[in-house]
Amino acid sequence: MDLQDQLKKLFPEHQPEINQNEEDNNNGIWLQDEPLLCKYEKRKGKPTTIIAGYTGADEDFKKLAKELKTRLSVGGSFKNDEIIIQGDYRNQIMEMLKEKGFKVKRVGG
């Protein structure tokens, strides 16, 4: 007997809520129609990856920045409506954003 069956016996009248896969995949982040810009720059001689062009709420973009930084295990910040990631991670970031449903455009070399 698994946990679901035990809970049904304890609470026979309870109807479990159905989760939406889209909400789970995006963590509640708003998807936009325009592509996000993923570009590479060197700042003070060090490589950085910059993601810009998000038109949604700042809180959603900050959540996305935190998730990218933790999945890549790198440092970075959120400034001036841009996510700045330390290092050249354009390919990995573009793959992650495409998995989430974003359109991504690579800018520069």
N, C-alpha and C positions, 0 to 999 in steps of 0.2 A: 504494500500500500504506500503510495507516494504522498507527498505533501498536499497536492491538489485534492486527492480523495479525502484526506483527513480534514481539510478545511471545509469541504462540501458537507461532511457529516456534522461538523461543529456548527456551521452556519448554512443551513439548507436553503434559506431564502435569499442569500446574497448572490447577486449577479456580477461576475468579474467584468471589469472594464476592458475594452478591446484597444490595444495600442496600435498606433499608426506607424507603419514602417518608415514612412517619409520623415516623420518627426524624430524617430530614433536615429535615422541616418544623418540628419542635419543638426541634431541637438537643438532644434528650434531656431536655427539661423535662417534668415530670409534669403532666398535665392533671387538674384536679379537677372534681367535679360541681357544686359551689356556684359562683355567679358571683363574679368579682372586682368590687370596688367602685371606681369611678372618680369622684372628686369634685374639686371646684374650691374653693380657699380663697385668701384673701389673707393673706399673712404679711408683716408689717412694710410693708404697703402694696404689695407686689409679688404678682402672680398666680402661683399654683402649682397643679399638678395632682398629685393624690395617688392612688395605686393601692394598695388594701389588700384583705385577705381571702384571702390565699393560705395554704393549709394544708400545702403540701409542704415540702421541704427549703429551708433558707436559701440554699444554694449555687445551687439552681435559680432562686430569685427574684432573686438577684444577677445571674445570667446574663441573665435577662429584663430587668432594669434596665439593664444595660450595652448590650444590644441596642437597647432603646428609645431610650436617650440617643444612641447613635451614628447610628441611622436618622433621628432628628429633628434631630441636630446641636445639641443643647442640653445644658445642665448639669443636674445633679441629684444625688441621693444615695439611699442605702438606710439607713433608720434605723427601729428599733422595728417591724420587720415591715411596713414601708411603703416604697413607691418614691415619692420626691418629685422631680418634674420641674419645672424653672423655666419658667414661662409657662403659658398656657391652651392645651393641646394635647389636650383631651378627645376630640374627634372623630377625630383622627389615631390616637391611642393605642387607642381602641376599635376602629377598623378593623384595626389591626395585630394586636391580641389576638384578634379574631374570625377573622382569616386563620390564626392559629396553632391555632385550635380551642378557645380559651377562651370561656366565657360571661361577658359583661360587663354590669354594671348601672350605669347613670348615677345618681349621687346628687346632689341639689341642682339648682339652676336649670339 
